[in-house]
Amino acid sequence: MAPKKLVIEIMDDAMADILRQKTAFEKLRIAGRMWQSARVFLRGAIRTEYPDWNEDQVNREIAKRISHGVVNDDPR
């Protein structure tokens, strides 16, 4: 299997200027909404992949994927 090609995305100057003008609160709100969007997206993907899973199983899988496997999926 070929190694993954590293891709580094760089923010353009216009977006950087916009974000510099945001207050700390506005930046935090943006980050929170991005986090919520990621969870909604993952929930839909996991529900499609595992339609028989209950809510707890789905939530554990979301945590596992968002944490890149750091969160232990063992329910103990």
mmJSON file of the N, C-alpha and C atoms, coordinates in Angstrom:
{"data_MODEL":{"atom_site":{
"group_PDB":["ATOM","ATOM","ATOM","ATOM","ATOM","ATOM","ATOM","ATOM","ATOM","ATOM","ATOM","ATOM","ATOM","ATOM","ATOM","ATOM","ATOM","ATOM","ATOM","ATOM","ATOM","ATOM","ATOM","ATOM","ATOM","ATOM","ATOM","ATOM","ATOM","ATOM","ATOM","ATOM","ATOM","ATOM","ATOM","ATOM","ATOM","ATOM","ATOM","ATOM","ATOM","ATOM","ATOM","ATOM","ATOM","ATOM","ATOM","ATOM","ATOM","ATOM","ATOM","ATOM","ATOM","ATOM","ATOM","ATOM","ATOM","ATOM","ATOM","ATOM","ATOM","ATOM","ATOM","ATOM","ATOM","ATOM","ATOM","ATOM","ATOM","ATOM","ATOM","ATOM","ATOM","ATOM","ATOM","ATOM","ATOM","ATOM","ATOM","ATOM","ATOM","ATOM","ATOM","ATOM","ATOM","ATOM","ATOM","ATOM","ATOM","ATOM","ATOM","ATOM","ATOM","ATOM","ATOM","ATOM","ATOM","ATOM","ATOM","ATOM","ATOM","ATOM","ATOM","ATOM","ATOM","ATOM","ATOM","ATOM","ATOM","ATOM","ATOM","ATOM","ATOM","ATOM","ATOM","ATOM","ATOM","ATOM","ATOM","ATOM","ATOM","ATOM","ATOM","ATOM","ATOM","ATOM","ATOM","ATOM","ATOM","ATOM","ATOM","ATOM","ATOM","ATOM","ATOM","ATOM","ATOM","ATOM","ATOM","ATOM","ATOM","ATOM","ATOM","ATOM","ATOM","ATOM","ATOM","ATOM","ATOM","ATOM","ATOM","ATOM","ATOM","ATOM","ATOM","ATOM","ATOM","ATOM","ATOM","ATOM","ATOM","ATOM","ATOM","ATOM","ATOM","ATOM","ATOM","ATOM","ATOM","ATOM","ATOM","ATOM","ATOM","ATOM","ATOM","ATOM","ATOM","ATOM","ATOM","ATOM","ATOM","ATOM","ATOM","ATOM","ATOM","ATOM","ATOM","ATOM","ATOM","ATOM","ATOM","ATOM","ATOM","ATOM","ATOM","ATOM","ATOM","ATOM","ATOM","ATOM","ATOM","ATOM","ATOM","ATOM","ATOM","ATOM","ATOM","ATOM","ATOM","ATOM","ATOM","ATOM","ATOM","ATOM","ATOM","ATOM","ATOM","ATOM","ATOM","ATOM","ATOM","ATOM","ATOM","ATOM","ATOM","ATOM","ATOM","ATOM"],
"id":[1,2,3,4,5,6,7,8,9,10,11,12,13,14,15,16,17,18,19,20,21,22,23,24,25,26,27,28,29,30,31,32,33,34,35,36,37,38,39,40,41,42,43,44,45,46,47,48,49,50,51,52,53,54,55,56,57,58,59,60,61,62,63,64,65,66,67,68,69,70,71,72,73,74,75,76,77,78,79,80,81,82,83,84,85,86,87,88,89,90,91,92,93,94,95,96,97,98,99,100,101,102,103,104,105,106,107,108,109,110,111,112,113,114,115,116,117,118,119,120,121,122,123,124,125,126,127,128,129,130,131,132,133,134,135,136,137,138,139,140,141,142,143,144,145,146,147,148,149,150,151,152,153,154,155,156,157,158,159,160,161,162,163,164,165,166,167,168,169,170,171,172,173,174,175,176,177,178,179,180,181,182,183,184,185,186,187,188,189,190,191,192,193,194,195,196,197,198,199,200,201,202,203,204,205,206,207,208,209,210,211,212,213,214,215,216,217,218,219,220,221,222,223,224,225,226,227,228],
"type_symbol":["N","C","C","N","C","C","N","C","C","N","C","C","N","C","C","N","C","C","N","C","C","N","C","C","N","C","C","N","C","C","N","C","C","N","C","C","N","C","C","N","C","C","N","C","C","N","C","C","N","C","C","N","C","C","N","C","C","N","C","C","N","C","C","N","C","C","N","C","C","N","C","C","N","C","C","N","C","C","N","C","C","N","C","C","N","C","C","N","C","C","N","C","C","N","C","C","N","C","C","N","C","C","N","C","C","N","C","C","N","C","C","N","C","C","N","C","C","N","C","C","N","C","C","N","C","C","N","C","C","N","C","C","N","C","C","N","C","C","N","C","C","N","C","C","N","C","C","N","C","C","N","C","C","N","C","C","N","C","C","N","C","C","N","C","C","N","C","C","N","C","C","N","C","C","N","C","C","N","C","C","N","C","C","N","C","C","N","C","C","N","C","C","N","C","C","N","C","C","N","C","C","N","C","C","N","C","C","N","C","C","N","C","C","N","C","C","N","C","C","N","C","C","N","C","C","N","C","C"],
"label_atom_id":["N","CA","C","N","CA","C","N","CA","C","N","CA","C","N","CA","C","N","CA","C","N","CA","C","N","CA","C","N","CA","C","N","CA","C","N","CA","C","N","CA","C","N","CA","C","N","CA","C","N","CA","C","N","CA","C","N","CA","C","N","CA","C","N","CA","C","N","CA","C","N","CA","C","N","CA","C","N","CA","C","N","CA","C","N","CA","C","N","CA","C","N","CA","C","N","CA","C","N","CA","C","N","CA","C","N","CA","C","N","CA","C","N","CA","C","N","CA","C","N","CA","C","N","CA","C","N","CA","C","N","CA","C","N","CA","C","N","CA","C","N","CA","C","N","CA","C","N","CA","C","N","CA","C","N","CA","C","N","CA","C","N","CA","C","N","CA","C","N","CA","C","N","CA","C","N","CA","C","N","CA","C","N","CA","C","N","CA","C","N","CA","C","N","CA","C","N","CA","C","N","CA","C","N","CA","C","N","CA","C","N","CA","C","N","CA","C","N","CA","C","N","CA","C","N","CA","C","N","CA","C","N","CA","C","N","CA","C","N","CA","C","N","CA","C","N","CA","C","N","CA","C","N","CA","C","N","CA","C","N","CA","C","N","CA","C"],
"label_alt_id":[null,null,null,null,null,null,null,null,null,null,null,null,null,null,null,null,null,null,null,null,null,null,null,null,null,null,null,null,null,null,null,null,null,null,null,null,null,null,null,null,null,null,null,null,null,null,null,null,null,null,null,null,null,null,null,null,null,null,null,null,null,null,null,null,null,null,null,null,null,null,null,null,null,null,null,null,null,null,null,null,null,null,null,null,null,null,null,null,null,null,null,null,null,null,null,null,null,null,null,null,null,null,null,null,null,null,null,null,null,null,null,null,null,null,null,null,null,null,null,null,null,null,null,null,null,null,null,null,null,null,null,null,null,null,null,null,null,null,null,null,null,null,null,null,null,null,null,null,null,null,null,null,null,null,null,null,null,null,null,null,null,null,null,null,null,null,null,null,null,null,null,null,null,null,null,null,null,null,null,null,null,null,null,null,null,null,null,null,null,null,null,null,null,null,null,null,null,null,null,null,null,null,null,null,null,null,null,null,null,null,null,null,null,null,null,null,null,null,null,null,null,null,null,null,null,null,null,null],
"label_comp_id":["MET","MET","MET","ALA","ALA","ALA","PRO","PRO","PRO","LYS","LYS","LYS","LYS","LYS","LYS","LEU","LEU","LEU","VAL","VAL","VAL","ILE","ILE","ILE","GLU","GLU","GLU","ILE","ILE","ILE","MET","MET","MET","ASP","ASP","ASP","ASP","ASP","ASP","ALA","ALA","ALA","MET","MET","MET","ALA","ALA","ALA","ASP","ASP","ASP","ILE","ILE","ILE","LEU","LEU","LEU","ARG","ARG","ARG","GLN","GLN","GLN","LYS","LYS","LYS","THR","THR","THR","ALA","ALA","ALA","PHE","PHE","PHE","GLU","GLU","GLU","LYS","LYS","LYS","LEU","LEU","LEU","ARG","ARG","ARG","ILE","ILE","ILE","ALA","ALA","ALA","GLY","GLY","GLY","ARG","ARG","ARG","MET","MET","MET","TRP","TRP","TRP","GLN","GLN","GLN","SER","SER","SER","ALA","ALA","ALA","ARG","ARG","ARG","VAL","VAL","VAL","PHE","PHE","PHE","LEU","LEU","LEU","ARG","ARG","ARG","GLY","GLY","GLY","ALA","ALA","ALA","ILE","ILE","ILE","ARG","ARG","ARG","THR","THR","THR","GLU","GLU","GLU","TYR","TYR","TYR","PRO","PRO","PRO","ASP","ASP","ASP","TRP","TRP","TRP","ASN","ASN","ASN","GLU","GLU","GLU","ASP","ASP","ASP","GLN","GLN","GLN","VAL","VAL","VAL","ASN","ASN","ASN","ARG","ARG","ARG","GLU","GLU","GLU","ILE","ILE","ILE","ALA","ALA","ALA","LYS","LYS","LYS","ARG","ARG","ARG","ILE","ILE","ILE","SER","SER","SER","HIS","HIS","HIS","GLY","GLY","GLY","VAL","VAL","VAL","VAL","VAL","VAL","ASN","ASN","ASN","ASP","ASP","ASP","ASP","ASP","ASP","PRO","PRO","PRO","ARG","ARG","ARG"],
"label_asym_id":["A","A","A","A","A","A","A","A","A","A","A","A","A","A","A","A","A","A","A","A","A","A","A","A","A","A","A","A","A","A","A","A","A","A","A","A","A","A","A","A","A","A","A","A","A","A","A","A","A","A","A","A","A","A","A","A","A","A","A","A","A","A","A","A","A","A","A","A","A","A","A","A","A","A","A","A","A","A","A","A","A","A","A","A","A","A","A","A","A","A","A","A","A","A","A","A","A","A","A","A","A","A","A","A","A","A","A","A","A","A","A","A","A","A","A","A","A","A","A","A","A","A","A","A","A","A","A","A","A","A","A","A","A","A","A","A","A","A","A","A","A","A","A","A","A","A","A","A","A","A","A","A","A","A","A","A","A","A","A","A","A","A","A","A","A","A","A","A","A","A","A","A","A","A","A","A","A","A","A","A","A","A","A","A","A","A","A","A","A","A","A","A","A","A","A","A","A","A","A","A","A","A","A","A","A","A","A","A","A","A","A","A","A","A","A","A","A","A","A","A","A","A","A","A","A","A","A","A"],
"label_entity_id":["1","1","1","1","1","1","1","1","1","1","1","1","1","1","1","1","1","1","1","1","1","1","1","1","1","1","1","1","1","1","1","1","1","1","1","1","1","1","1","1","1","1","1","1","1","1","1","1","1","1","1","1","1","1","1","1","1","1","1","1","1","1","1","1","1","1","1","1","1","1","1","1","1","1","1","1","1","1","1","1","1","1","1","1","1","1","1","1","1","1","1","1","1","1","1","1","1","1","1","1","1","1","1","1","1","1","1","1","1","1","1","1","1","1","1","1","1","1","1","1","1","1","1","1","1","1","1","1","1","1","1","1","1","1","1","1","1","1","1","1","1","1","1","1","1","1","1","1","1","1","1","1","1","1","1","1","1","1","1","1","1","1","1","1","1","1","1","1","1","1","1","1","1","1","1","1","1","1","1","1","1","1","1","1","1","1","1","1","1","1","1","1","1","1","1","1","1","1","1","1","1","1","1","1","1","1","1","1","1","1","1","1","1","1","1","1","1","1","1","1","1","1","1","1","1","1","1","1"],
"label_seq_id":[1,1,1,2,2,2,3,3,3,4,4,4,5,5,5,6,6,6,7,7,7,8,8,8,9,9,9,10,10,10,11,11,11,12,12,12,13,13,13,14,14,14,15,15,15,16,16,16,17,17,17,18,18,18,19,19,19,20,20,20,21,21,21,22,22,22,23,23,23,24,24,24,25,25,25,26,26,26,27,27,27,28,28,28,29,29,29,30,30,30,31,31,31,32,32,32,33,33,33,34,34,34,35,35,35,36,36,36,37,37,37,38,38,38,39,39,39,40,40,40,41,41,41,42,42,42,43,43,43,44,44,44,45,45,45,46,46,46,47,47,47,48,48,48,49,49,49,50,50,50,51,51,51,52,52,52,53,53,53,54,54,54,55,55,55,56,56,56,57,57,57,58,58,58,59,59,59,60,60,60,61,61,61,62,62,62,63,63,63,64,64,64,65,65,65,66,66,66,67,67,67,68,68,68,69,69,69,70,70,70,71,71,71,72,72,72,73,73,73,74,74,74,75,75,75,76,76,76],
"pdbx_PDB_ins_code":[null,null,null,null,null,null,null,null,null,null,null,null,null,null,null,null,null,null,null,null,null,null,null,null,null,null,null,null,null,null,null,null,null,null,null,null,null,null,null,null,null,null,null,null,null,null,null,null,null,null,null,null,null,null,null,null,null,null,null,null,null,null,null,null,null,null,null,null,null,null,null,null,null,null,null,null,null,null,null,null,null,null,null,null,null,null,null,null,null,null,null,null,null,null,null,null,null,null,null,null,null,null,null,null,null,null,null,null,null,null,null,null,null,null,null,null,null,null,null,null,null,null,null,null,null,null,null,null,null,null,null,null,null,null,null,null,null,null,null,null,null,null,null,null,null,null,null,null,null,null,null,null,null,null,null,null,null,null,null,null,null,null,null,null,null,null,null,null,null,null,null,null,null,null,null,null,null,null,null,null,null,null,null,null,null,null,null,null,null,null,null,null,null,null,null,null,null,null,null,null,null,null,null,null,null,null,null,null,null,null,null,null,null,null,null,null,null,null,null,null,null,null,null,null,null,null,null,null],
"Cartn_x":[0.847,0.0,0.894,0.58,1.369,1.112,2.141,1.939,1.063,0.318,-0.532,0.321,-0.136,0.549,0.148,1.126,0.874,0.352,-0.793,-1.381,-1.492,-0.906,-0.981,-1.823,-2.937,-3.798,-3.404,-3.306,-2.915,-4.073,-4.396,-5.467,-5.036,-5.967,-5.592,-5.611,-4.967,-4.795,-6.118,-7.106,-8.394,-9.08,-9.075,-9.697,-8.919,-7.623,-6.806,-7.133,-7.3,-7.654,-9.007,-9.971,-11.31,-11.217,-10.492,-10.391,-9.623,-8.663,-7.932,-8.841,-9.888,-10.816,-11.85,-11.942,-12.905,-12.408,-13.367,-13.013,-12.747,-12.175,-11.924,-13.246,-14.284,-15.598,-16.115,-15.993,-16.468,-15.698,-14.399,-13.583,-13.981,-14.245,-14.665,-16.025,-16.931,-18.259,-18.121,-17.266,-17.034,-16.5,-15.527,-14.948,-16.004,-16.842,-17.904,-18.886,-19.231,-20.156,-19.52,-18.228,-17.527,-17.534,-17.335,-17.353,-18.728,-19.785,-21.15,-21.412,-20.962,-21.155,-20.441,-19.237,-18.492,-19.244,-19.801,-20.558,-21.813,-22.513,-23.715,-23.342,-22.276,-21.812,-21.45,-20.658,-20.252,-21.445,-22.388,-23.572,-24.308,-24.491,-25.17,-24.408,-23.096,-22.271,-22.299,-22.213,-22.198,-23.568,-24.625,-25.989,-26.216,-25.647,-25.772,-24.978,-23.785,-22.915,-23.393,-23.947,-24.392,-25.81,-26.812,-28.189,-28.792,-28.221,-28.776,-28.155,-27.183,-26.532,-27.45,-27.356,-28.116,-27.366,-27.999,-27.43,-26.081,-25.947,-24.679,-23.546,-23.817,-22.793,-22.38,-23.357,-23.067,-22.216,-22.594,-21.838,-20.407,-20.218,-18.859,-18.019,-18.645,-17.919,-17.571,-18.483,-18.189,-16.981,-16.978,-15.862,-14.561,-14.628,-13.434,-12.87,-13.742,-13.274,-12.767,-13.464,-13.029,-11.697,-11.476,-10.231,-9.121,-9.382,-8.415,-8.047,-9.03,-8.815,-8.3,-8.074,-7.565,-8.611,-9.875,-10.956,-11.148,-11.137,-11.309,-12.765,-13.002,-14.381,-14.877,-14.096,-14.506,-15.51,-16.756,-17.797,-17.625,-16.552,-16.396,-16.265],
"Cartn_y":[-1.176,0.0,1.241,2.187,3.416,4.325,5.004,5.925,7.1,7.624,8.78,9.994,10.755,11.994,13.072,13.741,14.793,16.026,16.525,17.722,18.768,19.921,21.007,22.111,22.419,23.483,24.791,25.825,27.129,28.098,28.821,29.789,30.965,31.442,32.581,33.875,34.899,36.15,36.82,36.773,37.411,36.778,35.44,34.766,35.051,35.085,35.395,36.795,37.754,39.116,39.157,38.41,38.357,37.776,36.686,36.046,36.91,37.664,38.567,39.629,39.984,41.009,40.472,39.174,38.554,38.666,38.81,38.794,37.356,37.189,35.836,35.074,35.762,35.122,34.65,35.478,35.1,33.9,33.877,32.738,31.457,31.585,30.422,29.921,30.838,30.452,29.736,30.229,29.584,28.168,28.024,26.706,25.75,26.258,25.426,24.952,25.83,25.45,24.455,24.602,23.627,22.252,22.235,20.995,20.337,21.143,20.608,20.056,20.767,20.303,18.98,18.851,17.597,16.443,16.694,15.638,15.236,16.226,15.934,15.113,15.526,14.808,13.363,13.194,11.849,11.001,11.606,10.859,10.284,11.094,10.609,9.489,9.652,8.625,7.324,7.416,6.213,5.543,6.339,5.766,5.026,5.557,4.901,3.598,3.651,2.472,1.394,1.807,0.87,1.219,0.964,1.373,0.696,-0.419,-1.13,-0.699,0.201,0.643,1.549,1.428,2.327,3.653,4.612,5.954,5.95,5.106,5.041,4.538,3.527,3.007,4.063,4.794,5.848,6.94,7.37,8.419,7.99,6.728,6.24,6.225,5.867,5.857,7.282,8.218,9.622,10.08,9.799,10.2,9.553,8.299,7.583,8.216,8.535,9.106,10.529,11.331,12.717,12.768,11.819,11.81,11.028,10.561,9.755,8.486,7.894,6.637,6.752,7.973,8.153,7.746,8.052,7.682,6.176,5.557,4.108,3.763,2.846,2.465,1.314,0.926,-0.108,0.512,0.017,0.656,0.48,-0.154,-0.366,0.902],
"Cartn_z":[0.0,0.0,0.0,-0.862,-0.98,0.219,0.71,1.832,1.415,2.383,2.107,1.785,0.817,0.464,1.47,2.042,3.01,2.291,2.746,2.161,3.262,3.026,3.987,3.376,4.03,3.534,4.197,3.397,3.901,3.698,4.749,4.678,3.799,2.97,2.126,2.949,2.418,3.144,3.497,2.596,2.855,4.07,4.147,5.287,6.56,6.492,7.666,8.176,7.279,7.688,8.386,7.851,8.462,9.867,10.017,11.332,12.335,11.881,12.785,13.388,12.671,13.14,14.128,14.265,15.185,16.619,17.533,18.954,19.37,20.535,21.052,21.182,21.648,21.789,20.431,19.398,18.069,17.53,17.756,17.309,18.033,19.322,20.1,19.629,19.33,18.833,17.491,16.612,15.315,15.523,16.409,16.682,17.246,18.148,18.721,17.671,16.761,15.691,14.732,14.493,13.648,14.322,15.638,16.409,16.311,16.471,16.37,14.971,13.947,12.571,12.33,12.861,12.703,13.367,14.54,15.228,14.445,13.886,13.094,11.862,11.191,10.01,10.366,11.424,11.846,12.263,12.992,13.435,12.223,11.186,9.983,9.298,9.206,8.556,9.352,10.67,11.521,11.504,11.557,11.497,10.176,9.094,7.792,7.766,8.344,8.336,9.316,10.441,11.485,11.926,11.091,11.398,12.633,13.057,14.211,15.542,15.52,16.76,17.565,18.899,19.763,19.932,20.602,20.744,21.46,22.478,23.218,22.329,21.53,20.62,19.596,19.086,18.111,18.763,19.966,20.658,20.963,21.342,21.596,20.323,19.207,17.935,17.49,17.722,17.412,18.226,19.525,20.391,19.932,19.557,19.096,17.831,16.884,15.617,15.784,16.579,16.768,17.507,18.41,19.182,18.483,17.272,16.516,17.288,17.965,18.656,20.073,20.548,21.901,22.933,22.657,23.572,23.513,24.662,24.763,24.488,23.559,23.246,24.126,25.108,26.061,27.046,27.088,27.918,29.422,29.893,31.321,32.071],
"occupancy":[1.0,1.0,1.0,1.0,1.0,1.0,1.0,1.0,1.0,1.0,1.0,1.0,1.0,1.0,1.0,1.0,1.0,1.0,1.0,1.0,1.0,1.0,1.0,1.0,1.0,1.0,1.0,1.0,1.0,1.0,1.0,1.0,1.0,1.0,1.0,1.0,1.0,1.0,1.0,1.0,1.0,1.0,1.0,1.0,1.0,1.0,1.0,1.0,1.0,1.0,1.0,1.0,1.0,1.0,1.0,1.0,1.0,1.0,1.0,1.0,1.0,1.0,1.0,1.0,1.0,1.0,1.0,1.0,1.0,1.0,1.0,1.0,1.0,1.0,1.0,1.0,1.0,1.0,1.0,1.0,1.0,1.0,1.0,1.0,1.0,1.0,1.0,1.0,1.0,1.0,1.0,1.0,1.0,1.0,1.0,1.0,1.0,1.0,1.0,1.0,1.0,1.0,1.0,1.0,1.0,1.0,1.0,1.0,1.0,1.0,1.0,1.0,1.0,1.0,1.0,1.0,1.0,1.0,1.0,1.0,1.0,1.0,1.0,1.0,1.0,1.0,1.0,1.0,1.0,1.0,1.0,1.0,1.0,1.0,1.0,1.0,1.0,1.0,1.0,1.0,1.0,1.0,1.0,1.0,1.0,1.0,1.0,1.0,1.0,1.0,1.0,1.0,1.0,1.0,1.0,1.0,1.0,1.0,1.0,1.0,1.0,1.0,1.0,1.0,1.0,1.0,1.0,1.0,1.0,1.0,1.0,1.0,1.0,1.0,1.0,1.0,1.0,1.0,1.0,1.0,1.0,1.0,1.0,1.0,1.0,1.0,1.0,1.0,1.0,1.0,1.0,1.0,1.0,1.0,1.0,1.0,1.0,1.0,1.0,1.0,1.0,1.0,1.0,1.0,1.0,1.0,1.0,1.0,1.0,1.0,1.0,1.0,1.0,1.0,1.0,1.0,1.0,1.0,1.0,1.0,1.0,1.0,1.0,1.0,1.0,1.0,1.0,1.0],
"B_iso_or_equiv":[0.0,0.0,0.0,0.0,0.0,0.0,0.0,0.0,0.0,0.0,0.0,0.0,0.0,0.0,0.0,0.0,0.0,0.0,0.0,0.0,0.0,0.0,0.0,0.0,0.0,0.0,0.0,0.0,0.0,0.0,0.0,0.0,0.0,0.0,0.0,0.0,0.0,0.0,0.0,0.0,0.0,0.0,0.0,0.0,0.0,0.0,0.0,0.0,0.0,0.0,0.0,0.0,0.0,0.0,0.0,0.0,0.0,0.0,0.0,0.0,0.0,0.0,0.0,0.0,0.0,0.0,0.0,0.0,0.0,0.0,0.0,0.0,0.0,0.0,0.0,0.0,0.0,0.0,0.0,0.0,0.0,0.0,0.0,0.0,0.0,0.0,0.0,0.0,0.0,0.0,0.0,0.0,0.0,0.0,0.0,0.0,0.0,0.0,0.0,0.0,0.0,0.0,0.0,0.0,0.0,0.0,0.0,0.0,0.0,0.0,0.0,0.0,0.0,0.0,0.0,0.0,0.0,0.0,0.0,0.0,0.0,0.0,0.0,0.0,0.0,0.0,0.0,0.0,0.0,0.0,0.0,0.0,0.0,0.0,0.0,0.0,0.0,0.0,0.0,0.0,0.0,0.0,0.0,0.0,0.0,0.0,0.0,0.0,0.0,0.0,0.0,0.0,0.0,0.0,0.0,0.0,0.0,0.0,0.0,0.0,0.0,0.0,0.0,0.0,0.0,0.0,0.0,0.0,0.0,0.0,0.0,0.0,0.0,0.0,0.0,0.0,0.0,0.0,0.0,0.0,0.0,0.0,0.0,0.0,0.0,0.0,0.0,0.0,0.0,0.0,0.0,0.0,0.0,0.0,0.0,0.0,0.0,0.0,0.0,0.0,0.0,0.0,0.0,0.0,0.0,0.0,0.0,0.0,0.0,0.0,0.0,0.0,0.0,0.0,0.0,0.0,0.0,0.0,0.0,0.0,0.0,0.0,0.0,0.0,0.0,0.0,0.0,0.0],
"pdbx_formal_charge":[null,null,null,null,null,null,null,null,null,null,null,null,null,null,null,null,null,null,null,null,null,null,null,null,null,null,null,null,null,null,null,null,null,null,null,null,null,null,null,null,null,null,null,null,null,null,null,null,null,null,null,null,null,null,null,null,null,null,null,null,null,null,null,null,null,null,null,null,null,null,null,null,null,null,null,null,null,null,null,null,null,null,null,null,null,null,null,null,null,null,null,null,null,null,null,null,null,null,null,null,null,null,null,null,null,null,null,null,null,null,null,null,null,null,null,null,null,null,null,null,null,null,null,null,null,null,null,null,null,null,null,null,null,null,null,null,null,null,null,null,null,null,null,null,null,null,null,null,null,null,null,null,null,null,null,null,null,null,null,null,null,null,null,null,null,null,null,null,null,null,null,null,null,null,null,null,null,null,null,null,null,null,null,null,null,null,null,null,null,null,null,null,null,null,null,null,null,null,null,null,null,null,null,null,null,null,null,null,null,null,null,null,null,null,null,null,null,null,null,null,null,null,null,null,null,null,null,null],
"auth_seq_id":[1,1,1,2,2,2,3,3,3,4,4,4,5,5,5,6,6,6,7,7,7,8,8,8,9,9,9,10,10,10,11,11,11,12,12,12,13,13,13,14,14,14,15,15,15,16,16,16,17,17,17,18,18,18,19,19,19,20,20,20,21,21,21,22,22,22,23,23,23,24,24,24,25,25,25,26,26,26,27,27,27,28,28,28,29,29,29,30,30,30,31,31,31,32,32,32,33,33,33,34,34,34,35,35,35,36,36,36,37,37,37,38,38,38,39,39,39,40,40,40,41,41,41,42,42,42,43,43,43,44,44,44,45,45,45,46,46,46,47,47,47,48,48,48,49,49,49,50,50,50,51,51,51,52,52,52,53,53,53,54,54,54,55,55,55,56,56,56,57,57,57,58,58,58,59,59,59,60,60,60,61,61,61,62,62,62,63,63,63,64,64,64,65,65,65,66,66,66,67,67,67,68,68,68,69,69,69,70,70,70,71,71,71,72,72,72,73,73,73,74,74,74,75,75,75,76,76,76],
"auth_comp_id":["MET","MET","MET","ALA","ALA","ALA","PRO","PRO","PRO","LYS","LYS","LYS","LYS","LYS","LYS","LEU","LEU","LEU","VAL","VAL","VAL","ILE","ILE","ILE","GLU","GLU","GLU","ILE","ILE","ILE","MET","MET","MET","ASP","ASP","ASP","ASP","ASP","ASP","ALA","ALA","ALA","MET","MET","MET","ALA","ALA","ALA","ASP","ASP","ASP","ILE","ILE","ILE","LEU","LEU","LEU","ARG","ARG","ARG","GLN","GLN","GLN","LYS","LYS","LYS","THR","THR","THR","ALA","ALA","ALA","PHE","PHE","PHE","GLU","GLU","GLU","LYS","LYS","LYS","LEU","LEU","LEU","ARG","ARG","ARG","ILE","ILE","ILE","ALA","ALA","ALA","GLY","GLY","GLY","ARG","ARG","ARG","MET","MET","MET","TRP","TRP","TRP","GLN","GLN","GLN","SER","SER","SER","ALA","ALA","ALA","ARG","ARG","ARG","VAL","VAL","VAL","PHE","PHE","PHE","LEU","LEU","LEU","ARG","ARG","ARG","GLY","GLY","GLY","ALA","ALA","ALA","ILE","ILE","ILE","ARG","ARG","ARG","THR","THR","THR","GLU","GLU","GLU","TYR","TYR","TYR","PRO","PRO","PRO","ASP","ASP","ASP","TRP","TRP","TRP","ASN","ASN","ASN","GLU","GLU","GLU","ASP","ASP","ASP","GLN","GLN","GLN","VAL","VAL","VAL","ASN","ASN","ASN","ARG","ARG","ARG","GLU","GLU","GLU","ILE","ILE","ILE","ALA","ALA","ALA","LYS","LYS","LYS","ARG","ARG","ARG","ILE","ILE","ILE","SER","SER","SER","HIS","HIS","HIS","GLY","GLY","GLY","VAL","VAL","VAL","VAL","VAL","VAL","ASN","ASN","ASN","ASP","ASP","ASP","ASP","ASP","ASP","PRO","PRO","PRO","ARG","ARG","ARG"],
"auth_asym_id":["A","A","A","A","A","A","A","A","A","A","A","A","A","A","A","A","A","A","A","A","A","A","A","A","A","A","A","A","A","A","A","A","A","A","A","A","A","A","A","A","A","A","A","A","A","A","A","A","A","A","A","A","A","A","A","A","A","A","A","A","A","A","A","A","A","A","A","A","A","A","A","A","A","A","A","A","A","A","A","A","A","A","A","A","A","A","A","A","A","A","A","A","A","A","A","A","A","A","A","A","A","A","A","A","A","A","A","A","A","A","A","A","A","A","A","A","A","A","A","A","A","A","A","A","A","A","A","A","A","A","A","A","A","A","A","A","A","A","A","A","A","A","A","A","A","A","A","A","A","A","A","A","A","A","A","A","A","A","A","A","A","A","A","A","A","A","A","A","A","A","A","A","A","A","A","A","A","A","A","A","A","A","A","A","A","A","A","A","A","A","A","A","A","A","A","A","A","A","A","A","A","A","A","A","A","A","A","A","A","A","A","A","A","A","A","A","A","A","A","A","A","A","A","A","A","A","A","A"],
"auth_atom_id":["N","CA","C","N","CA","C","N","CA","C","N","CA","C","N","CA","C","N","CA","C","N","CA","C","N","CA","C","N","CA","C","N","CA","C","N","CA","C","N","CA","C","N","CA","C","N","CA","C","N","CA","C","N","CA","C","N","CA","C","N","CA","C","N","CA","C","N","CA","C","N","CA","C","N","CA","C","N","CA","C","N","CA","C","N","CA","C","N","CA","C","N","CA","C","N","CA","C","N","CA","C","N","CA","C","N","CA","C","N","CA","C","N","CA","C","N","CA","C","N","CA","C","N","CA","C","N","CA","C","N","CA","C","N","CA","C","N","CA","C","N","CA","C","N","CA","C","N","CA","C","N","CA","C","N","CA","C","N","CA","C","N","CA","C","N","CA","C","N","CA","C","N","CA","C","N","CA","C","N","CA","C","N","CA","C","N","CA","C","N","CA","C","N","CA","C","N","CA","C","N","CA","C","N","CA","C","N","CA","C","N","CA","C","N","CA","C","N","CA","C","N","CA","C","N","CA","C","N","CA","C","N","CA","C","N","CA","C","N","CA","C","N","CA","C","N","CA","C","N","CA","C","N","CA","C","N","CA","C","N","CA","C","N","CA","C"],
"pdbx_PDB_model_num":[1,1,1,1,1,1,1,1,1,1,1,1,1,1,1,1,1,1,1,1,1,1,1,1,1,1,1,1,1,1,1,1,1,1,1,1,1,1,1,1,1,1,1,1,1,1,1,1,1,1,1,1,1,1,1,1,1,1,1,1,1,1,1,1,1,1,1,1,1,1,1,1,1,1,1,1,1,1,1,1,1,1,1,1,1,1,1,1,1,1,1,1,1,1,1,1,1,1,1,1,1,1,1,1,1,1,1,1,1,1,1,1,1,1,1,1,1,1,1,1,1,1,1,1,1,1,1,1,1,1,1,1,1,1,1,1,1,1,1,1,1,1,1,1,1,1,1,1,1,1,1,1,1,1,1,1,1,1,1,1,1,1,1,1,1,1,1,1,1,1,1,1,1,1,1,1,1,1,1,1,1,1,1,1,1,1,1,1,1,1,1,1,1,1,1,1,1,1,1,1,1,1,1,1,1,1,1,1,1,1,1,1,1,1,1,1,1,1,1,1,1,1,1,1,1,1,1,1]
}}}
